[in-house]
Amino acid sequence: MENFKFEVLHECKQTGARVGRLTTPHGVIETPVFMPVGTMASVKGLSPEELTEMGSQIILANTYHLYLRPGSDLIERAGGLHKFMNWDKPILTDSGGFQIFSLSSMRKITEEGVTFNSFLDGSKHFIGPEESMRIQQQLGSDIVMAFDECTAAGTDYEKSVEAMERTLRWLDRCSKFDFKGKQMLFPIVQGNMFADLRLESLKRTIPYAKCGIAIGGLSVGEPKPVMYEMLDVLQPHYPKDMPRYLMGVGSADCIVEGFMRGIDMMDCVLPTRIARNGTAMTYKGDLTIRNAKYKDDFSPVEEGCDCYCCKNYTRAYVRHLINTDEIFGGRLLSIHNIRFLNRLVNDIKKAIWEDRLKDFRDEFFETYEFRREQDRQAFGKNAE
């Protein structure tokens, strides 16, 4: 634990949201924080230097994908992920569980773990709790995620109970792995969309949490109000002295709502994925830059944004790049979107310090929802 420490610096009097500081072997993370996802040890199209310039403090890498290629043995020989990808700040690796359950059409779940076929060549593989921990140790991430079973929205109560209980048994096995004080295990709360299971899972997961706890199995197809309901149920019961990580959530509205409900860390592939498809995130809502209305729009993607894209290029130019499949267009919008989310998180942090996060949330949605309504009126349902 000497390499890891979390301090709550301030708690918003309106909402209970926190500003904190998480110390890791590769640096300090100021929370709340949004974490870009580098699935294959790279945030698509962006360099580590660009991510640093955008204000990113920590990135994610994917255990499942890196295990399959180039292989965790190779990354270990390279000196771990930090050296392999030239990123000197903290890294979090997921356990591979979500990808196994979502990407592998042929899989067999047993008490020991999961046998699955690679999405690359169909070859058969096995990962259980011990294997996931070993792979993440080879990767050398600062934060390691427990191997869990994630269920889709709509899973019935009985199957949700089975998955929750298996996740807890697997967590016990994960907790026995010796990371020699260099990596921190975050256990994961499951329970699908059932409040009683969420509370039961949290209660039984807390004893395994040493410097962080994660909430998994949300943003898996359920309506957003249902996700917020689950977070409301959990918020009063979290440990106070460790960060809370909501997994796989990254739209602007969910970031505001999540941090308001006491979450400290979030991640998602969304900002770079929609960027490559020609969508920019802004305080007024998402802009589909590829649309014809921006053909001769020579304003920046977002007025007032300080990112490289907005300081140097116009909507018309970025639209041209996107519509001609130029890689630079996706890169520019990726830079903008990640910088936008970092700016949004900084504004949230400021509102927490000032004990006015609920007021900030209301002000944010006045503008954000107004833009969405404008688009609906102008373009119909297709605008969304």
C-alpha positions as CSV (number, residue, x, y, z in Angstrom):
1,M,0.0,0.0,0.0
2,E,3.0,2.4,0.3
3,N,2.9,2.9,-3.5
4,F,-0.8,3.7,-3.5
5,K,-2.7,6.4,-1.6
6,F,-6.1,8.2,-2.0
7,E,-7.0,11.5,-0.3
8,V,-10.3,13.2,-0.5
9,L,-9.5,16.9,-0.7
10,H,-13.0,18.4,-0.8
11,E,-16.6,17.1,-0.9
12,C,-19.3,19.1,-2.5
13,K,-21.9,20.2,0.0
14,Q,-24.7,20.0,-2.6
15,T,-24.1,16.5,-4.0
16,G,-21.4,14.6,-2.1
17,A,-19.2,14.6,-5.2
18,R,-15.4,14.7,-4.3
19,V,-12.2,16.1,-5.5
20,G,-9.4,13.8,-4.6
21,R,-5.8,12.7,-5.3
22,L,-4.8,9.1,-6.1
23,T,-1.1,8.4,-5.9
24,T,0.3,5.5,-8.0
25,P,3.8,4.3,-8.8
26,H,3.7,6.3,-12.1
27,G,2.3,9.5,-10.8
28,V,-0.6,11.3,-9.1
29,I,-4.1,11.3,-10.6
30,E,-6.3,14.2,-9.7
31,T,-9.9,13.1,-9.5
32,P,-12.6,13.3,-10.8
33,V,-10.9,12.0,-14.0
34,F,-11.9,10.8,-17.4
35,M,-9.6,8.1,-18.8
36,P,-9.1,7.6,-22.5
37,V,-9.1,4.0,-23.7
38,G,-6.0,2.6,-25.5
39,T,-7.4,-0.8,-26.4
40,M,-4.3,-2.1,-28.2
41,A,-1.8,0.0,-26.1
42,S,-2.6,3.0,-28.2
43,V,-5.5,5.6,-28.0
44,K,-6.4,5.3,-31.7
45,G,-4.6,7.8,-33.8
46,L,-3.0,9.8,-30.9
47,S,0.5,9.9,-29.5
48,P,1.3,9.9,-25.8
49,E,2.6,13.4,-26.1
50,E,-0.7,14.6,-27.6
51,L,-2.6,13.0,-24.8
52,T,-0.4,14.7,-22.2
53,E,-0.9,18.0,-23.9
54,M,-4.7,17.4,-23.8
55,G,-4.5,17.0,-20.0
56,S,-5.0,13.2,-19.8
57,Q,-3.6,11.7,-16.6
58,I,-4.2,8.0,-17.0
59,I,-5.1,5.7,-19.9
60,L,-6.6,2.2,-20.1
61,A,-5.3,-0.8,-22.0
62,N,-7.2,-4.0,-22.8
63,T,-6.0,-7.3,-21.3
64,Y,-8.0,-9.5,-23.7
65,H,-6.7,-7.9,-26.9
66,L,-3.1,-7.5,-25.7
67,Y,-3.0,-11.1,-24.5
68,L,-4.1,-12.2,-28.0
69,R,-1.6,-9.9,-29.8
70,P,1.2,-9.1,-29.5
71,G,1.1,-11.3,-26.3
72,S,1.7,-10.4,-22.7
73,D,5.0,-12.3,-22.7
74,L,6.4,-10.0,-25.4
75,I,5.2,-6.9,-23.5
76,E,6.8,-8.1,-20.4
77,R,10.1,-8.6,-22.2
78,A,9.8,-5.1,-23.6
79,G,9.7,-3.8,-20.0
80,G,5.9,-3.6,-19.5
81,L,3.3,-1.4,-21.1
82,H,4.8,1.9,-20.0
83,K,8.0,1.3,-21.9
84,F,6.3,-0.6,-24.7
85,M,4.1,2.4,-25.6
86,N,6.2,5.2,-24.2
87,W,3.7,6.4,-21.6
88,D,5.2,7.4,-18.3
89,K,1.9,8.1,-16.5
90,P,-0.5,5.6,-14.8
91,I,-2.1,2.8,-16.7
92,L,-5.2,0.8,-15.8
93,T,-5.8,-2.6,-17.4
94,D,-9.2,-4.3,-17.5
95,S,-9.4,-8.0,-16.7
96,G,-10.5,-9.2,-20.2
97,G,-13.8,-10.4,-18.8
98,F,-16.1,-8.0,-20.6
99,Q,-14.5,-8.7,-23.9
100,I,-14.6,-12.4,-23.5
101,F,-18.3,-12.3,-22.8
102,S,-19.2,-9.7,-25.4
103,L,-16.8,-10.6,-28.3
104,S,-16.6,-14.3,-28.1
105,S,-19.6,-16.0,-29.7
106,M,-18.2,-19.4,-28.7
107,R,-17.4,-19.6,-25.0
108,K,-17.9,-21.9,-22.1
109,I,-18.1,-20.6,-18.5
110,T,-17.1,-22.9,-15.7
111,E,-16.2,-22.3,-12.1
112,E,-12.6,-22.4,-13.1
113,G,-12.9,-19.6,-15.7
114,V,-13.9,-19.1,-19.4
115,T,-12.8,-21.1,-22.4
116,F,-13.3,-19.0,-25.6
117,N,-12.3,-18.8,-29.2
118,S,-10.2,-15.9,-30.4
119,F,-12.0,-13.4,-32.6
120,L,-8.8,-13.3,-34.7
121,D,-8.4,-16.8,-35.8
122,G,-10.8,-19.0,-33.9
123,S,-8.1,-20.6,-31.7
124,K,-9.1,-21.8,-28.3
125,H,-8.0,-20.1,-25.1
126,F,-8.7,-20.2,-21.4
127,I,-8.7,-17.3,-18.9
128,G,-9.7,-17.6,-15.3
129,P,-9.0,-15.3,-12.3
130,E,-5.4,-16.4,-11.9
131,E,-4.6,-16.2,-15.6
132,S,-6.1,-12.7,-15.8
133,M,-4.0,-11.5,-12.8
134,R,-0.8,-13.1,-14.3
135,I,-1.4,-11.4,-17.7
136,Q,-2.0,-8.0,-16.0
137,Q,1.1,-8.5,-13.9
138,Q,3.1,-9.1,-17.1
139,L,1.6,-5.9,-18.7
140,G,2.7,-4.0,-15.6
141,S,-0.2,-1.7,-15.2
142,D,-0.6,0.4,-12.1
143,I,-4.3,-0.6,-11.6
144,V,-5.5,-4.1,-12.2
145,M,-9.2,-5.1,-12.6
146,A,-10.6,-8.2,-11.0
147,F,-11.9,-10.9,-13.4
148,D,-15.7,-10.7,-13.3
149,E,-18.8,-11.9,-15.2
150,C,-20.6,-9.0,-16.7
151,T,-24.3,-9.6,-17.6
152,A,-26.2,-7.7,-20.3
153,A,-29.2,-5.5,-19.6
154,G,-32.4,-7.6,-19.5
155,T,-30.7,-10.6,-17.8
156,D,-33.2,-12.1,-15.5
157,Y,-32.8,-12.1,-11.7
158,E,-31.7,-15.8,-11.3
159,K,-29.0,-15.5,-13.9
160,S,-27.9,-12.1,-12.4
161,V,-27.5,-13.8,-9.0
162,E,-25.4,-16.6,-10.5
163,A,-23.1,-14.1,-12.2
164,M,-22.8,-12.0,-9.1
165,E,-21.9,-15.0,-6.9
166,R,-19.4,-16.3,-9.5
167,T,-17.9,-12.8,-9.7
168,L,-17.4,-12.8,-5.9
169,R,-15.9,-16.2,-5.9
170,W,-13.5,-15.2,-8.7
171,L,-12.7,-12.0,-6.7
172,D,-11.5,-14.1,-3.8
173,R,-9.2,-15.9,-6.1
174,C,-7.9,-12.7,-7.7
175,S,-7.2,-11.3,-4.2
176,K,-4.7,-14.0,-3.4
177,F,-2.4,-13.1,-6.3
178,D,0.8,-11.4,-5.2
179,F,1.5,-8.2,-7.1
180,K,4.4,-7.4,-4.7
181,G,3.1,-4.0,-3.9
182,K,3.6,-2.7,-7.4
183,Q,0.0,-3.0,-8.7
184,M,-3.4,-2.3,-7.1
185,L,-6.4,-4.6,-7.6
186,F,-9.8,-2.9,-8.0
187,P,-12.7,-5.3,-7.3
188,I,-15.9,-4.9,-9.4
189,V,-19.4,-4.6,-8.1
190,Q,-22.0,-6.4,-10.2
191,G,-25.7,-7.2,-9.8
192,N,-27.2,-6.1,-13.1
193,M,-30.2,-3.7,-12.7
194,F,-31.5,-5.1,-9.4
195,A,-31.0,-2.8,-6.5
196,D,-30.9,-5.5,-3.9
197,L,-28.2,-7.4,-5.8
198,R,-26.1,-4.2,-6.3
199,L,-26.2,-3.6,-2.6
200,E,-25.4,-7.2,-1.7
201,S,-22.5,-7.2,-4.2
202,L,-21.1,-3.9,-2.9
203,K,-21.3,-5.1,0.7
204,R,-19.4,-8.3,0.0
205,T,-16.9,-6.6,-2.4
206,I,-15.8,-3.9,0.0
207,P,-13.6,-6.2,2.2
208,Y,-11.5,-6.8,-0.9
209,A,-11.1,-3.1,-1.8
210,K,-7.8,-1.7,-0.6
211,C,-7.4,1.5,-2.6
212,G,-10.3,1.6,-5.2
213,I,-13.6,-0.1,-6.1
214,A,-15.3,-0.3,-9.5
215,I,-18.9,-0.5,-10.6
216,G,-19.3,-2.7,-13.6
217,G,-22.2,-4.0,-15.7
218,L,-23.8,-0.6,-16.3
219,S,-24.0,1.2,-19.7
220,V,-24.6,-2.3,-21.2
221,G,-27.9,-1.4,-23.0
222,E,-30.1,-0.2,-20.2
223,P,-31.8,3.2,-20.3
224,K,-29.7,6.0,-18.7
225,P,-32.2,6.6,-16.0
226,V,-31.9,3.0,-14.9
227,M,-28.1,3.4,-14.6
228,Y,-28.6,6.6,-12.6
229,E,-31.0,4.7,-10.3
230,M,-28.4,2.0,-9.6
231,L,-25.7,4.7,-8.9
232,D,-28.2,6.5,-6.5
233,V,-28.7,3.2,-4.7
234,L,-25.0,2.6,-4.3
235,Q,-23.8,6.1,-3.4
236,P,-24.5,6.2,0.3
237,H,-22.7,2.9,0.8
238,Y,-19.3,3.3,-0.8
239,P,-16.1,3.4,1.3
240,K,-15.2,7.0,1.8
241,D,-11.4,6.6,1.6
242,M,-11.0,5.2,-1.9
243,P,-11.8,6.1,-5.5
244,R,-15.0,4.8,-7.2
245,Y,-14.6,3.8,-10.8
246,L,-17.6,3.6,-13.1
247,M,-16.6,1.4,-16.0
248,G,-17.2,2.1,-19.7
249,V,-19.2,5.4,-19.4
250,G,-18.1,8.4,-21.4
251,S,-20.8,10.6,-22.9
252,A,-20.9,14.2,-21.6
253,D,-24.3,13.8,-20.0
254,C,-23.3,10.6,-18.2
255,I,-20.1,12.1,-17.0
256,V,-21.9,15.0,-15.4
257,E,-24.5,12.7,-13.8
258,G,-22.0,10.1,-12.7
259,F,-19.6,12.5,-11.0
260,M,-22.5,14.2,-9.3
261,R,-23.4,10.8,-7.8
262,G,-20.0,10.4,-6.1
263,I,-18.1,8.6,-8.9
264,D,-14.4,9.6,-9.2
265,M,-13.1,7.8,-12.3
266,M,-14.7,7.0,-15.7
267,D,-13.5,5.6,-19.1
268,C,-14.9,5.0,-22.5
269,V,-13.9,4.5,-26.1
270,L,-16.8,6.8,-27.2
271,P,-14.9,10.1,-27.8
272,T,-12.4,8.6,-30.3
273,R,-14.9,6.1,-31.8
274,I,-17.4,8.8,-32.7
275,A,-14.6,11.1,-33.8
276,R,-13.6,8.7,-36.5
277,N,-17.2,8.7,-37.7
278,G,-17.3,12.5,-37.9
279,T,-18.9,13.5,-34.6
280,A,-17.6,16.2,-32.3
281,M,-18.6,16.5,-28.6
282,T,-19.4,20.1,-27.5
283,Y,-21.1,21.9,-24.6
284,K,-24.2,22.3,-26.8
285,G,-24.4,18.6,-27.7
286,D,-22.8,16.4,-30.3
287,L,-22.1,17.9,-33.8
288,T,-22.2,15.6,-36.8
289,I,-19.5,17.4,-38.8
290,R,-20.0,15.3,-41.9
291,N,-23.4,16.9,-42.4
292,A,-23.9,19.2,-45.4
293,K,-24.8,22.2,-43.2
294,Y,-21.1,22.5,-42.2
295,K,-19.8,22.5,-45.8
296,D,-19.0,26.3,-45.8
297,D,-18.8,26.8,-42.0
298,F,-15.5,28.4,-41.4
299,S,-15.8,28.6,-37.6
300,P,-13.9,26.3,-35.2
301,V,-15.5,23.0,-34.2
302,E,-16.4,24.6,-30.8
303,E,-16.1,28.3,-30.0
304,G,-13.9,28.8,-27.0
305,C,-12.2,25.4,-27.1
306,D,-8.4,25.5,-26.6
307,C,-7.6,22.2,-28.4
308,Y,-5.2,22.0,-31.4
309,C,-8.1,21.3,-33.7
310,C,-10.2,24.3,-32.8
311,K,-7.2,26.7,-32.7
312,N,-6.1,25.8,-36.2
313,Y,-8.9,24.3,-38.3
314,T,-12.5,25.0,-39.3
315,R,-15.7,22.8,-39.4
316,A,-15.6,23.1,-43.2
317,Y,-12.1,21.7,-43.4
318,V,-12.7,18.9,-40.9
319,R,-15.9,18.0,-42.7
320,H,-13.9,17.7,-45.9
321,L,-11.4,15.4,-44.3
322,I,-14.0,13.2,-42.8
323,N,-16.0,12.9,-46.0
324,T,-12.9,12.0,-48.0
325,D,-11.8,9.4,-45.5
326,E,-8.6,11.3,-44.7
327,I,-7.1,9.9,-41.4
328,F,-6.3,13.5,-40.3
329,G,-10.0,14.3,-39.9
330,G,-10.5,11.5,-37.3
331,R,-7.3,12.5,-35.6
332,L,-8.4,16.1,-35.3
333,L,-11.9,15.2,-33.9
334,S,-10.3,12.7,-31.5
335,I,-8.0,15.5,-30.2
336,H,-11.0,17.8,-29.8
337,N,-13.3,15.2,-28.1
338,I,-10.7,14.1,-25.5
339,R,-9.8,17.7,-24.8
340,F,-13.5,18.5,-24.5
341,L,-14.0,15.8,-21.9
342,N,-11.0,16.9,-20.0
343,R,-12.3,20.5,-20.0
344,L,-15.7,19.3,-18.9
345,V,-14.1,17.4,-16.0
346,N,-12.1,20.4,-15.0
347,D,-15.3,22.5,-14.9
348,I,-16.9,19.8,-12.8
349,K,-13.9,19.8,-10.4
350,K,-14.2,23.6,-10.1
351,A,-17.9,23.3,-9.3
352,I,-17.2,20.7,-6.6
353,W,-14.6,23.0,-5.0
354,E,-17.2,25.8,-5.0
355,D,-20.0,23.5,-3.6
356,R,-22.2,24.1,-6.6
357,L,-22.1,20.9,-8.7
358,K,-25.9,20.6,-8.7
359,D,-26.2,24.2,-10.0
360,F,-23.5,23.4,-12.6
361,R,-25.4,20.3,-13.7
362,D,-28.6,22.3,-14.2
363,E,-26.8,25.0,-16.2
364,F,-25.0,22.4,-18.3
365,F,-28.3,20.7,-19.3
366,E,-30.0,23.9,-20.2
367,T,-27.5,24.4,-23.0
368,Y,-26.9,20.7,-23.8
369,E,-30.5,19.8,-24.1
370,F,-31.3,23.0,-26.0
371,R,-28.9,22.0,-28.7
372,R,-30.3,18.5,-29.0
373,E,-33.8,19.9,-29.3
374,Q,-32.7,22.3,-32.0
375,D,-31.2,19.4,-34.0
376,R,-34.4,17.4,-33.6
377,Q,-36.4,20.2,-34.9
378,A,-34.0,20.9,-37.8
379,F,-33.3,17.3,-38.9
380,G,-35.9,15.1,-37.3
381,K,-35.1,11.9,-35.4
382,N,-32.1,11.2,-37.7
383,A,-30.2,14.1,-35.9
384,E,-29.7,11.8,-32.9
